[in-house]
Amino acid sequence: MRSPIKHCRNCGTSVVYRLPDDGDTRERAICPACATIHYENPLNVVGTLPYFGDRVLLCRRNIEPRWGKWTLPAGFMELGETAAQGAARETVEEAGAHFEMEELLSVLSVPRVGQVHLFWRARLLSDRFDPGPETIEARLFSEQDIPWDEIAFRTVRETLLRFFDDRRRGLQAVHTLDID
Ligand SMILES: [Zn+2]
């Protein structure tokens, strides 16, 4: 969870958390000096599930949290990009992969941390990777070799499970999940 706002972004005064006077039903960070209300809303994490034939690409994290664990390439969406552009950018930055973006695969709400994670299928055009500084190693795994106990995040695990399940059924669905 993000830390609470401490100071007004407009004038620097310490904010107080209280109900605004406009009928809003949630406490907000409000500046007692200039009355600016600072709204906090969930962030989008965007990424891909890159696949090459029967195998999928996982990246071993070189950053905290979950250093050394395996994940799909993903990160926070930036201003000025679409969700799919962000997912593609993260895949280039973290894995140095060559791929074609395909359809949306999963939408996972994680209210506990105020995030929504979105993953797209990405068809790899090459099995050669050039991982960036946030990745120790990028490599392909077949389903039976996936290190299920070493997956960094539940959203990644759930997305992988659904991808392989779709493959068995011969379909491509969009999966919507809520993660506690
Ligand atoms: Zn202020």
Backbone and ligand atoms as CSV (ligand in chain L), in Angstrom:
chain,resi,resn,atom,element,x,y,z
A,1,MET,N,N,0.854,-1.199,0.000
A,1,MET,CA,C,0.000,0.000,0.000
A,1,MET,C,C,0.885,1.243,0.000
A,2,ARG,N,N,0.470,2.236,-0.771
A,2,ARG,CA,C,1.231,3.489,-0.789
A,2,ARG,C,C,1.132,4.203,0.552
A,3,SER,N,N,2.168,4.986,0.882
A,3,SER,CA,C,2.101,5.751,2.138
A,3,SER,C,C,1.143,6.914,1.961
A,4,PRO,N,N,0.505,7.315,3.063
A,4,PRO,CA,C,-0.446,8.419,2.967
A,4,PRO,C,C,0.239,9.722,2.543
A,5,ILE,N,N,-0.527,10.602,1.942
A,5,ILE,CA,C,-0.009,11.919,1.562
A,5,ILE,C,C,0.263,12.724,2.831
A,6,LYS,N,N,1.406,13.389,2.892
A,6,LYS,CA,C,1.741,14.177,4.093
A,6,LYS,C,C,1.591,15.672,3.862
A,7,HIS,N,N,2.038,16.124,2.680
A,7,HIS,CA,C,2.053,17.564,2.428
A,7,HIS,C,C,1.267,17.926,1.176
A,8,CYS,N,N,0.712,19.115,1.203
A,8,CYS,CA,C,-0.062,19.612,0.065
A,8,CYS,C,C,0.840,19.774,-1.150
A,9,ARG,N,N,0.404,19.238,-2.291
A,9,ARG,CA,C,1.187,19.337,-3.522
A,9,ARG,C,C,1.121,20.759,-4.082
A,10,ASN,N,N,0.164,21.527,-3.612
A,10,ASN,CA,C,-0.026,22.891,-4.103
A,10,ASN,C,C,0.792,23.898,-3.298
A,11,CYS,N,N,0.763,23.805,-1.939
A,11,CYS,CA,C,1.429,24.837,-1.132
A,11,CYS,C,C,2.359,24.283,-0.061
A,12,GLY,N,N,2.436,22.944,0.104
A,12,GLY,CA,C,3.415,22.368,1.021
A,12,GLY,C,C,2.966,22.249,2.471
A,13,THR,N,N,1.800,22.778,2.807
A,13,THR,CA,C,1.278,22.659,4.174
A,13,THR,C,C,0.948,21.194,4.490
A,14,SER,N,N,1.066,20.803,5.766
A,14,SER,CA,C,0.683,19.451,6.160
A,14,SER,C,C,-0.815,19.255,5.950
A,15,VAL,N,N,-1.175,18.145,5.319
A,15,VAL,CA,C,-2.599,17.896,5.050
A,15,VAL,C,C,-3.248,17.193,6.250
A,16,VAL,N,N,-4.561,17.234,6.300
A,16,VAL,CA,C,-5.315,16.431,7.269
A,16,VAL,C,C,-6.247,15.514,6.480
A,17,TYR,N,N,-6.467,14.308,7.012
A,17,TYR,CA,C,-7.415,13.383,6.392
A,17,TYR,C,C,-8.782,13.601,7.030
A,18,ARG,N,N,-9.766,14.004,6.239
A,18,ARG,CA,C,-11.126,14.180,6.743
A,18,ARG,C,C,-12.101,14.089,5.577
A,19,LEU,N,N,-13.401,13.990,5.923
A,19,LEU,CA,C,-14.425,14.006,4.880
A,19,LEU,C,C,-14.498,15.406,4.298
A,20,PRO,N,N,-14.480,15.517,2.981
A,20,PRO,CA,C,-14.670,16.845,2.374
A,20,PRO,C,C,-16.085,17.352,2.652
A,21,ASP,N,N,-16.301,18.648,2.422
A,21,ASP,CA,C,-17.606,19.248,2.719
A,21,ASP,C,C,-18.581,19.121,1.546
A,22,ASP,N,N,-18.199,18.391,0.504
A,22,ASP,CA,C,-19.024,18.350,-0.709
A,22,ASP,C,C,-19.901,17.106,-0.806
A,23,GLY,N,N,-20.061,16.368,0.307
A,23,GLY,CA,C,-20.903,15.185,0.262
A,23,GLY,C,C,-20.145,13.910,-0.040
A,24,ASP,N,N,-18.847,14.032,-0.339
A,24,ASP,CA,C,-17.978,12.858,-0.554
A,24,ASP,C,C,-18.067,11.957,0.678
A,25,THR,N,N,-18.021,10.645,0.458
A,25,THR,CA,C,-18.202,9.712,1.574
A,25,THR,C,C,-16.896,9.074,2.040
A,26,ARG,N,N,-15.767,9.502,1.438
A,26,ARG,CA,C,-14.465,8.959,1.860
A,26,ARG,C,C,-13.589,10.069,2.415
A,27,GLU,N,N,-12.776,9.707,3.408
A,27,GLU,CA,C,-11.812,10.683,3.921
A,27,GLU,C,C,-10.761,10.944,2.851
A,28,ARG,N,N,-10.411,12.214,2.690
A,28,ARG,CA,C,-9.398,12.614,1.707
A,28,ARG,C,C,-8.318,13.429,2.404
A,29,ALA,N,N,-7.141,13.492,1.763
A,29,ALA,CA,C,-6.080,14.376,2.252
A,29,ALA,C,C,-6.432,15.793,1.827
A,30,ILE,N,N,-6.751,16.629,2.808
A,30,ILE,CA,C,-7.211,17.990,2.505
A,30,ILE,C,C,-6.226,18.990,3.120
A,31,CYS,N,N,-5.890,20.020,2.341
A,31,CYS,CA,C,-4.963,21.042,2.827
A,31,CYS,C,C,-5.742,22.090,3.618
A,32,PRO,N,N,-5.367,22.293,4.898
A,32,PRO,CA,C,-6.079,23.284,5.713
A,32,PRO,C,C,-5.770,24.722,5.282
A,33,ALA,N,N,-4.687,24.916,4.529
A,33,ALA,CA,C,-4.313,26.280,4.116
A,33,ALA,C,C,-5.004,26.675,2.811
A,34,CYS,N,N,-4.899,25.843,1.761
A,34,CYS,CA,C,-5.433,26.254,0.455
A,34,CYS,C,C,-6.648,25.430,0.039
A,35,ALA,N,N,-7.066,24.479,0.890
A,35,ALA,CA,C,-8.294,23.697,0.685
A,35,ALA,C,C,-8.221,22.709,-0.481
A,36,THR,N,N,-7.042,22.514,-1.040
A,36,THR,CA,C,-6.906,21.512,-2.105
A,36,THR,C,C,-7.214,20.120,-1.559
A,37,ILE,N,N,-8.024,19.378,-2.313
A,37,ILE,CA,C,-8.316,17.990,-1.956
A,37,ILE,C,C,-7.445,17.092,-2.824
A,38,HIS,N,N,-6.669,16.218,-2.171
A,38,HIS,CA,C,-5.788,15.315,-2.921
A,38,HIS,C,C,-6.445,13.949,-3.007
A,39,TYR,N,N,-6.898,13.594,-4.196
A,39,TYR,CA,C,-7.552,12.296,-4.400
A,39,TYR,C,C,-6.497,11.233,-4.654
A,40,GLU,N,N,-6.702,10.060,-4.062
A,40,GLU,CA,C,-5.799,8.927,-4.294
A,40,GLU,C,C,-6.620,7.795,-4.888
A,41,ASN,N,N,-6.150,7.288,-6.001
A,41,ASN,CA,C,-6.880,6.240,-6.711
A,41,ASN,C,C,-5.938,5.117,-7.104
A,42,PRO,N,N,-6.504,3.946,-7.423
A,42,PRO,CA,C,-5.652,2.810,-7.763
A,42,PRO,C,C,-4.737,3.084,-8.962
A,43,LEU,N,N,-3.612,2.383,-8.971
A,43,LEU,CA,C,-2.660,2.461,-10.074
A,43,LEU,C,C,-2.788,1.217,-10.946
A,44,ASN,N,N,-2.480,1.377,-12.228
A,44,ASN,CA,C,-2.493,0.248,-13.142
A,44,ASN,C,C,-1.100,-0.343,-13.291
A,45,VAL,N,N,-1.012,-1.645,-13.152
A,45,VAL,CA,C,0.207,-2.387,-13.465
A,45,VAL,C,C,-0.083,-3.138,-14.758
A,46,VAL,N,N,0.770,-2.943,-15.763
A,46,VAL,CA,C,0.511,-3.516,-17.091
A,46,VAL,C,C,1.674,-4.399,-17.512
A,47,GLY,N,N,1.357,-5.519,-18.130
A,47,GLY,CA,C,2.419,-6.446,-18.524
A,47,GLY,C,C,1.944,-7.420,-19.574
A,48,THR,N,N,2.817,-8.370,-19.884
A,48,THR,CA,C,2.488,-9.358,-20.915
A,48,THR,C,C,2.787,-10.766,-20.415
A,49,LEU,N,N,2.164,-11.699,-21.081
A,49,LEU,CA,C,2.556,-13.112,-20.978
A,49,LEU,C,C,3.118,-13.474,-22.353
A,50,PRO,N,N,4.458,-13.383,-22.500
A,50,PRO,CA,C,5.076,-13.694,-23.785
A,50,PRO,C,C,5.228,-15.195,-23.930
A,51,TYR,N,N,4.860,-15.723,-25.102
A,51,TYR,CA,C,4.972,-17.172,-25.299
A,51,TYR,C,C,5.669,-17.474,-26.621
A,52,PHE,N,N,6.342,-18.615,-26.653
A,52,PHE,CA,C,7.093,-19.051,-27.826
A,52,PHE,C,C,6.770,-20.518,-27.993
A,53,GLY,N,N,5.905,-20.854,-28.914
A,53,GLY,CA,C,5.431,-22.229,-29.008
A,53,GLY,C,C,4.718,-22.604,-27.721
A,54,ASP,N,N,5.178,-23.683,-27.095
A,54,ASP,CA,C,4.544,-24.177,-25.867
A,54,ASP,C,C,5.111,-23.532,-24.614
A,55,ARG,N,N,6.105,-22.682,-24.779
A,55,ARG,CA,C,6.788,-22.161,-23.591
A,55,ARG,C,C,6.455,-20.691,-23.349
A,56,VAL,N,N,6.567,-20.283,-22.079
A,56,VAL,CA,C,6.301,-18.892,-21.720
A,56,VAL,C,C,7.562,-18.265,-21.129
A,57,LEU,N,N,7.643,-16.957,-21.284
A,57,LEU,CA,C,8.814,-16.218,-20.811
A,57,LEU,C,C,8.597,-15.737,-19.381
A,58,LEU,N,N,9.524,-16.055,-18.507
A,58,LEU,CA,C,9.517,-15.493,-17.155
A,58,LEU,C,C,10.820,-14.745,-16.926
A,59,CYS,N,N,10.727,-13.721,-16.080
A,59,CYS,CA,C,11.897,-12.913,-15.729
A,59,CYS,C,C,12.178,-13.070,-14.245
A,60,ARG,N,N,13.457,-13.260,-13.896
A,60,ARG,CA,C,13.838,-13.375,-12.494
A,60,ARG,C,C,14.177,-11.983,-11.981
A,61,ARG,N,N,13.489,-11.556,-10.939
A,61,ARG,CA,C,13.569,-10.170,-10.480
A,61,ARG,C,C,14.915,-9.831,-9.846
A,62,ASN,N,N,15.478,-8.705,-10.295
A,62,ASN,CA,C,16.710,-8.193,-9.710
A,62,ASN,C,C,16.407,-6.987,-8.826
A,63,ILE,N,N,15.130,-6.836,-8.432
A,63,ILE,CA,C,14.722,-5.697,-7.601
A,63,ILE,C,C,13.790,-6.203,-6.508
A,64,GLU,N,N,13.723,-5.433,-5.433
A,64,GLU,CA,C,12.746,-5.693,-4.383
A,64,GLU,C,C,11.429,-5.059,-4.793
A,65,PRO,N,N,10.278,-5.502,-4.349
A,65,PRO,CA,C,10.157,-6.681,-3.492
A,65,PRO,C,C,10.296,-7.969,-4.299
A,66,ARG,N,N,10.459,-9.078,-3.572
A,66,ARG,CA,C,10.530,-10.418,-4.174
A,66,ARG,C,C,11.752,-10.571,-5.064
A,67,TRP,N,N,12.901,-10.062,-4.591
A,67,TRP,CA,C,14.152,-10.253,-5.331
A,67,TRP,C,C,14.393,-11.747,-5.557
A,68,GLY,N,N,14.804,-12.103,-6.773
A,68,GLY,CA,C,15.159,-13.488,-7.067
A,68,GLY,C,C,13.977,-14.371,-7.448
A,69,LYS,N,N,12.758,-13.846,-7.292
A,69,LYS,CA,C,11.572,-14.621,-7.686
A,69,LYS,C,C,11.261,-14.375,-9.169
A,70,TRP,N,N,10.445,-15.262,-9.729
A,70,TRP,CA,C,10.119,-15.182,-11.157
A,70,TRP,C,C,8.805,-14.442,-11.371
A,71,THR,N,N,8.764,-13.668,-12.446
A,71,THR,CA,C,7.564,-12.893,-12.740
A,71,THR,C,C,7.374,-12.760,-14.239
A,72,LEU,N,N,6.219,-12.297,-14.630
A,72,LEU,CA,C,6.014,-11.870,-16.007
A,72,LEU,C,C,6.467,-10.426,-16.119
A,73,PRO,N,N,6.923,-9.998,-17.297
A,73,PRO,CA,C,7.315,-8.593,-17.437
A,73,PRO,C,C,6.104,-7.681,-17.237
A,74,ALA,N,N,6.213,-6.758,-16.293
A,74,ALA,CA,C,5.089,-5.862,-15.969
A,74,ALA,C,C,5.607,-4.717,-15.110
A,75,GLY,N,N,4.865,-3.616,-15.133
A,75,GLY,CA,C,5.240,-2.482,-14.294
A,75,GLY,C,C,4.152,-1.428,-14.326
A,76,PHE,N,N,4.390,-0.329,-13.630
A,76,PHE,CA,C,3.374,0.721,-13.552
A,76,PHE,C,C,3.229,1.430,-14.897
A,77,MET,N,N,1.993,1.603,-15.277
A,77,MET,CA,C,1.666,2.356,-16.488
A,77,MET,C,C,2.133,3.805,-16.306
A,78,GLU,N,N,2.667,4.395,-17.377
A,78,GLU,CA,C,3.127,5.780,-17.342
A,78,GLU,C,C,2.076,6.700,-17.960
A,79,LEU,N,N,2.133,7.971,-17.587
A,79,LEU,CA,C,1.261,8.968,-18.207
A,79,LEU,C,C,1.606,9.062,-19.689
A,80,GLY,N,N,0.602,9.269,-20.519
A,80,GLY,CA,C,0.844,9.496,-21.945
A,80,GLY,C,C,0.925,8.235,-22.779
A,81,GLU,N,N,0.751,7.062,-22.166
A,81,GLU,CA,C,0.761,5.829,-22.958
A,81,GLU,C,C,-0.549,5.087,-22.731
A,82,THR,N,N,-0.903,4.245,-23.697
A,82,THR,CA,C,-2.059,3.376,-23.510
A,82,THR,C,C,-1.625,2.189,-22.644
A,83,ALA,N,N,-2.594,1.462,-22.137
A,83,ALA,CA,C,-2.280,0.312,-21.297
A,83,ALA,C,C,-1.451,-0.716,-22.072
A,84,ALA,N,N,-1.842,-0.986,-23.323
A,84,ALA,CA,C,-1.111,-1.970,-24.121
A,84,ALA,C,C,0.293,-1.466,-24.466
A,85,GLN,N,N,0.433,-0.177,-24.710
A,85,GLN,CA,C,1.774,0.375,-24.966
A,85,GLN,C,C,2.666,0.217,-23.737
A,86,GLY,N,N,2.083,0.438,-22.559
A,86,GLY,CA,C,2.849,0.266,-21.325
A,86,GLY,C,C,3.289,-1.177,-21.141
A,87,ALA,N,N,2.395,-2.106,-21.430
A,87,ALA,CA,C,2.716,-3.526,-21.297
A,87,ALA,C,C,3.857,-3.899,-22.251
A,88,ALA,N,N,3.801,-3.389,-23.474
A,88,ALA,CA,C,4.858,-3.667,-24.451
A,88,ALA,C,C,6.178,-3.034,-24.004
A,89,ARG,N,N,6.112,-1.814,-23.502
A,89,ARG,CA,C,7.327,-1.124,-23.039
A,89,ARG,C,C,8.003,-1.912,-21.924
A,90,GLU,N,N,7.211,-2.371,-20.955
A,90,GLU,CA,C,7.791,-3.135,-19.847
A,90,GLU,C,C,8.444,-4.423,-20.347
A,91,THR,N,N,7.862,-5.018,-21.370
A,91,THR,CA,C,8.387,-6.277,-21.902
A,91,THR,C,C,9.730,-6.059,-22.595
A,92,VAL,N,N,9.859,-4.912,-23.259
A,92,VAL,CA,C,11.147,-4.555,-23.868
A,92,VAL,C,C,12.165,-4.232,-22.778
A,93,GLU,N,N,11.752,-3.422,-21.793
A,93,GLU,CA,C,12.701,-2.981,-20.751
A,93,GLU,C,C,13.204,-4.149,-19.904
A,94,GLU,N,N,12.308,-5.043,-19.523
A,94,GLU,CA,C,12.686,-6.080,-18.557
A,94,GLU,C,C,13.270,-7.325,-19.215
A,95,ALA,N,N,12.866,-7.602,-20.438
A,95,ALA,CA,C,13.310,-8.852,-21.064
A,95,ALA,C,C,14.088,-8.640,-22.363
A,96,GLY,N,N,14.008,-7.461,-22.971
A,96,GLY,CA,C,14.625,-7.258,-24.280
A,96,GLY,C,C,14.072,-8.222,-25.315
A,97,ALA,N,N,12.767,-8.499,-25.203
A,97,ALA,CA,C,12.150,-9.497,-26.069
A,97,ALA,C,C,11.676,-8.866,-27.384
A,98,HIS,N,N,11.601,-9.702,-28.423
A,98,HIS,CA,C,10.991,-9.311,-29.699
A,98,HIS,C,C,9.677,-10.064,-29.824
A,99,PHE,N,N,8.596,-9.330,-30.029
A,99,PHE,CA,C,7.279,-9.970,-29.912
A,99,PHE,C,C,6.233,-9.153,-30.646
A,100,GLU,N,N,5.064,-9.777,-30.803
A,100,GLU,CA,C,3.874,-9.082,-31.313
A,100,GLU,C,C,2.812,-9.107,-30.231
A,101,MET,N,N,2.241,-7.963,-29.926
A,101,MET,CA,C,1.171,-7.902,-28.931
A,101,MET,C,C,-0.069,-8.585,-29.488
A,102,GLU,N,N,-0.750,-9.349,-28.626
A,102,GLU,CA,C,-2.016,-9.958,-29.023
A,102,GLU,C,C,-3.142,-9.414,-28.142
A,103,GLU,N,N,-4.100,-10.279,-27.806
A,103,GLU,CA,C,-5.285,-9.795,-27.097
A,103,GLU,C,C,-5.067,-9.753,-25.588
A,104,LEU,N,N,-5.936,-8.990,-24.916
A,104,LEU,CA,C,-5.934,-8.922,-23.458
A,104,LEU,C,C,-6.197,-10.315,-22.887
A,105,LEU,N,N,-5.462,-10.672,-21.838
A,105,LEU,CA,C,-5.573,-11.993,-21.223
A,105,LEU,C,C,-6.228,-11.935,-19.842
A,106,SER,N,N,-5.822,-10.979,-19.012
A,106,SER,CA,C,-6.367,-10.960,-17.648
A,106,SER,C,C,-6.456,-9.546,-17.098
A,107,VAL,N,N,-7.468,-9.350,-16.261
A,107,VAL,CA,C,-7.678,-8.099,-15.527
A,107,VAL,C,C,-7.863,-8.490,-14.073
A,108,LEU,N,N,-6.924,-8.088,-13.224
A,108,LEU,CA,C,-6.956,-8.523,-11.835
A,108,LEU,C,C,-6.993,-7.313,-10.908
A,109,SER,N,N,-8.043,-7.213,-10.119
A,109,SER,CA,C,-8.143,-6.134,-9.125
A,109,SER,C,C,-7.489,-6.586,-7.830
A,110,VAL,N,N,-6.651,-5.731,-7.268
A,110,VAL,CA,C,-5.991,-6.033,-5.995
A,110,VAL,C,C,-6.270,-4.874,-5.038
A,111,PRO,N,N,-7.500,-4.839,-4.475
A,111,PRO,CA,C,-7.884,-3.675,-3.660
A,111,PRO,C,C,-7.007,-3.468,-2.426
A,112,ARG,N,N,-6.438,-4.557,-1.908
A,112,ARG,CA,C,-5.593,-4.444,-0.720
A,112,ARG,C,C,-4.422,-3.477,-0.948
A,113,VAL,N,N,-3.890,-3.440,-2.153
A,113,VAL,CA,C,-2.778,-2.537,-2.445
A,113,VAL,C,C,-3.184,-1.411,-3.402
A,114,GLY,N,N,-4.468,-1.341,-3.739
A,114,GLY,CA,C,-4.930,-0.265,-4.616
A,114,GLY,C,C,-4.348,-0.362,-6.011
A,115,GLN,N,N,-4.425,-1.548,-6.618
A,115,GLN,CA,C,-3.877,-1.739,-7.963
A,115,GLN,C,C,-4.825,-2.553,-8.830
A,116,VAL,N,N,-4.728,-2.310,-10.139
A,116,VAL,CA,C,-5.369,-3.169,-11.126
A,116,VAL,C,C,-4.265,-3.652,-12.062
A,117,HIS,N,N,-4.145,-4.953,-12.228
A,117,HIS,CA,C,-3.109,-5.525,-13.098
A,117,HIS,C,C,-3.740,-6.018,-14.395
A,118,LEU,N,N,-3.131,-5.676,-15.512
A,118,LEU,CA,C,-3.628,-6.099,-16.823
A,118,LEU,C,C,-2.497,-6.780,-17.588
A,119,PHE,N,N,-2.777,-7.964,-18.114
A,119,PHE,CA,C,-1.768,-8.709,-18.890
A,119,PHE,C,C,-2.306,-9.024,-20.284
A,120,TRP,N,N,-1.445,-8.835,-21.264
A,120,TRP,CA,C,-1.754,-9.179,-22.654
A,120,TRP,C,C,-0.947,-10.409,-23.068
A,121,ARG,N,N,-1.527,-11.212,-23.958
A,121,ARG,CA,C,-0.727,-12.242,-24.612
A,121,ARG,C,C,0.227,-11.552,-25.582
A,122,ALA,N,N,1.449,-12.045,-25.644
A,122,ALA,CA,C,2.430,-11.511,-26.602
A,122,ALA,C,C,3.128,-12.695,-27.260
A,123,ARG,N,N,3.072,-12.745,-28.574
A,123,ARG,CA,C,3.682,-13.853,-29.315
A,123,ARG,C,C,5.136,-13.509,-29.613
A,124,LEU,N,N,6.045,-14.274,-29.022
A,124,LEU,CA,C,7.480,-14.014,-29.202
A,124,LEU,C,C,7.907,-14.359,-30.622
A,125,LEU,N,N,8.735,-13.491,-31.190
A,125,LEU,CA,C,9.245,-13.704,-32.551
A,125,LEU,C,C,10.636,-14.316,-32.509
A,126,SER,N,N,11.220,-14.371,-31.323
A,126,SER,CA,C,12.568,-14.912,-31.163
A,126,SER,C,C,12.689,-15.464,-29.750
A,127,ASP,N,N,13.567,-16.458,-29.566
A,127,ASP,CA,C,13.800,-16.985,-28.218
A,127,ASP,C,C,15.102,-16.429,-27.634
A,128,ARG,N,N,15.576,-15.317,-28.214
A,128,ARG,CA,C,16.751,-14.634,-27.672
A,128,ARG,C,C,16.278,-13.409,-26.900
A,129,PHE,N,N,16.848,-13.203,-25.702
A,129,PHE,CA,C,16.429,-12.091,-24.856
A,129,PHE,C,C,17.634,-11.257,-24.430
A,130,ASP,N,N,17.343,-10.034,-24.065
A,130,ASP,CA,C,18.400,-9.122,-23.626
A,130,ASP,C,C,17.876,-8.381,-22.396
A,131,PRO,N,N,17.890,-9.051,-21.236
A,131,PRO,CA,C,17.249,-8.498,-20.044
A,131,PRO,C,C,17.878,-7.174,-19.586
A,132,GLY,N,N,17.023,-6.291,-19.076
A,132,GLY,CA,C,17.491,-5.018,-18.532
A,132,GLY,C,C,17.969,-5.193,-17.095
A,133,PRO,N,N,18.349,-4.067,-16.458
A,133,PRO,CA,C,18.928,-4.114,-15.113
A,133,PRO,C,C,17.980,-4.624,-14.032
A,134,GLU,N,N,16.670,-4.615,-14.287
A,134,GLU,CA,C,15.723,-5.085,-13.271
A,134,GLU,C,C,15.551,-6.603,-13.312
A,135,THR,N,N,16.225,-7.243,-14.262
A,135,THR,CA,C,16.042,-8.682,-14.458
A,135,THR,C,C,17.379,-9.408,-14.361
A,136,ILE,N,N,17.440,-10.457,-13.515
A,136,ILE,CA,C,18.651,-11.267,-13.392
A,136,ILE,C,C,18.776,-12.164,-14.621
A,137,GLU,N,N,17.639,-12.731,-15.027
A,137,GLU,CA,C,17.653,-13.745,-16.076
A,137,GLU,C,C,16.266,-13.773,-16.709
A,138,ALA,N,N,16.206,-13.906,-18.026
A,138,ALA,CA,C,14.926,-14.077,-18.722
A,138,ALA,C,C,15.008,-15.387,-19.486
A,139,ARG,N,N,14.053,-16.285,-19.235
A,139,ARG,CA,C,14.118,-17.570,-19.955
A,139,ARG,C,C,12.739,-18.177,-20.145
A,140,LEU,N,N,12.676,-19.128,-21.065
A,140,LEU,CA,C,11.412,-19.777,-21.405
A,140,LEU,C,C,11.201,-21.014,-20.543
A,141,PHE,N,N,9.954,-21.227,-20.152
A,141,PHE,CA,C,9.577,-22.403,-19.372
A,141,PHE,C,C,8.405,-23.101,-20.034
A,142,SER,N,N,8.471,-24.425,-20.097
A,142,SER,CA,C,7.266,-25.172,-20.453
A,142,SER,C,C,6.409,-25.297,-19.193
A,143,GLU,N,N,5.142,-25.648,-19.371
A,143,GLU,CA,C,4.216,-25.636,-18.230
A,143,GLU,C,C,4.735,-26.488,-17.074
A,144,GLN,N,N,5.257,-27.671,-17.387
A,144,GLN,CA,C,5.684,-28.563,-16.291
A,144,GLN,C,C,6.947,-28.071,-15.593
A,145,ASP,N,N,7.663,-27.119,-16.201
A,145,ASP,CA,C,8.897,-26.617,-15.581
A,145,ASP,C,C,8.713,-25.292,-14.837
A,146,ILE,N,N,7.513,-24.737,-14.880
A,146,ILE,CA,C,7.281,-23.440,-14.214
A,146,ILE,C,C,7.607,-23.572,-12.726
A,147,PRO,N,N,8.428,-22.688,-12.168
A,147,PRO,CA,C,8.751,-22.757,-10.733
A,147,PRO,C,C,7.611,-22.156,-9.898
A,148,TRP,N,N,6.521,-22.928,-9.758
A,148,TRP,CA,C,5.294,-22.394,-9.157
A,148,TRP,C,C,5.523,-21.848,-7.747
A,149,ASP,N,N,6.464,-22.460,-7.000
A,149,ASP,CA,C,6.715,-21.990,-5.629
A,149,ASP,C,C,7.593,-20.749,-5.588
A,150,GLU,N,N,8.118,-20.358,-6.752
A,150,GLU,CA,C,9.036,-19.214,-6.797
A,150,GLU,C,C,8.460,-18.076,-7.646
A,151,ILE,N,N,7.140,-18.071,-7.813
A,151,ILE,CA,C,6.501,-16.995,-8.578
A,151,ILE,C,C,6.296,-15.797,-7.649
A,152,ALA,N,N,6.668,-14.600,-8.127
A,152,ALA,CA,C,6.746,-13.421,-7.259
A,152,ALA,C,C,5.376,-12.935,-6.778
A,153,PHE,N,N,4.368,-12.991,-7.636
A,153,PHE,CA,C,3.096,-12.346,-7.298
A,153,PHE,C,C,1.919,-13.247,-7.640
A,154,ARG,N,N,0.877,-13.151,-6.851
A,154,ARG,CA,C,-0.306,-13.976,-7.081
A,154,ARG,C,C,-0.968,-13.634,-8.412
A,155,THR,N,N,-0.930,-12.342,-8.817
A,155,THR,CA,C,-1.546,-11.961,-10.096
A,155,THR,C,C,-0.838,-12.665,-11.259
A,156,VAL,N,N,0.480,-12.839,-11.135
A,156,VAL,CA,C,1.257,-13.530,-12.175
A,156,VAL,C,C,0.896,-15.008,-12.193
A,157,ARG,N,N,0.817,-15.610,-11.003
A,157,ARG,CA,C,0.463,-17.025,-10.893
A,157,ARG,C,C,-0.918,-17.290,-11.511
A,158,GLU,N,N,-1.895,-16.451,-11.145
A,158,GLU,CA,C,-3.261,-16.651,-11.649
A,158,GLU,C,C,-3.319,-16.474,-13.172
A,159,THR,N,N,-2.559,-15.528,-13.678
A,159,THR,CA,C,-2.537,-15.281,-15.119
A,159,THR,C,C,-1.912,-16.464,-15.861
A,160,LEU,N,N,-0.816,-16.996,-15.330
A,160,LEU,CA,C,-0.178,-18.174,-15.940
A,160,LEU,C,C,-1.125,-19.372,-15.935
A,161,LEU,N,N,-1.782,-19.615,-14.809
A,161,LEU,CA,C,-2.698,-20.756,-14.709
A,161,LEU,C,C,-3.793,-20.665,-15.764
A,162,ARG,N,N,-4.340,-19.456,-15.944
A,162,ARG,CA,C,-5.426,-19.297,-16.903
A,162,ARG,C,C,-4.948,-19.413,-18.342
A,163,PHE,N,N,-3.737,-18.930,-18.599
A,163,PHE,CA,C,-3.171,-19.066,-19.947
A,163,PHE,C,C,-3.052,-20.544,-20.336
A,164,PHE,N,N,-2.489,-21.349,-19.428
A,164,PHE,CA,C,-2.306,-22.774,-19.747
A,164,PHE,C,C,-3.652,-23.492,-19.818
A,165,ASP,N,N,-4.589,-23.088,-18.970
A,165,ASP,CA,C,-5.914,-23.699,-18.995
A,165,ASP,C,C,-6.617,-23.393,-20.323
A,166,ASP,N,N,-6.512,-22.147,-20.780
A,166,ASP,CA,C,-7.077,-21.769,-22.089
A,166,ASP,C,C,-6.490,-22.637,-23.199
A,167,ARG,N,N,-5.167,-22.833,-23.130
A,167,ARG,CA,C,-4.482,-23.616,-24.169
A,167,ARG,C,C,-5.042,-25.026,-24.235
A,168,ARG,N,N,-5.242,-25.633,-23.064
A,168,ARG,CA,C,-5.783,-26.993,-23.026
A,168,ARG,C,C,-7.165,-27.046,-23.650
A,169,ARG,N,N,-7.949,-25.974,-23.414
A,169,ARG,CA,C,-9.318,-25.954,-23.940
A,169,ARG,C,C,-9.385,-25.443,-25.374
A,170,GLY,N,N,-8.264,-24.943,-25.878
A,170,GLY,CA,C,-8.238,-24.424,-27.235
A,170,GLY,C,C,-9.016,-23.139,-27.402
A,171,LEU,N,N,-8.992,-22.283,-26.362
A,171,LEU,CA,C,-9.674,-20.993,-26.475
A,171,LEU,C,C,-8.799,-19.873,-25.931
A,172,GLN,N,N,-9.236,-18.639,-26.190
A,172,GLN,CA,C,-8.524,-17.462,-25.675
A,172,GLN,C,C,-9.549,-16.535,-25.073
A,173,ALA,N,N,-9.657,-16.566,-23.742
A,173,ALA,CA,C,-10.647,-15.749,-23.058
A,173,ALA,C,C,-9.961,-14.581,-22.357
A,174,VAL,N,N,-10.770,-13.590,-21.966
A,174,VAL,CA,C,-10.301,-12.545,-21.067
A,174,VAL,C,C,-10.757,-12.931,-19.667
A,175,HIS,N,N,-9.827,-13.003,-18.735
A,175,HIS,CA,C,-10.129,-13.461,-17.385
A,175,HIS,C,C,-10.146,-12.284,-16.427
A,176,THR,N,N,-11.228,-12.157,-15.686
A,176,THR,CA,C,-11.378,-11.089,-14.698
A,176,THR,C,C,-11.375,-11.693,-13.315
A,177,LEU,N,N,-10.481,-11.224,-12.468
A,177,LEU,CA,C,-10.327,-11.819,-11.142
A,177,LEU,C,C,-10.158,-10.738,-10.087
A,178,ASP,N,N,-10.634,-11.041,-8.891
A,178,ASP,CA,C,-10.383,-10.187,-7.732
A,178,ASP,C,C,-9.451,-10.949,-6.801
A,179,ILE,N,N,-8.368,-10.305,-6.408
A,179,ILE,CA,C,-7.372,-10.924,-5.535
A,179,ILE,C,C,-7.489,-10.277,-4.157
A,180,ASP,N,N,-7.612,-11.106,-3.119
A,180,ASP,CA,C,-7.719,-10.568,-1.749
A,180,ASP,C,C,-6.437,-9.848,-1.354
L,1,ZN,ZN,ZN,-2.302,23.652,0.188
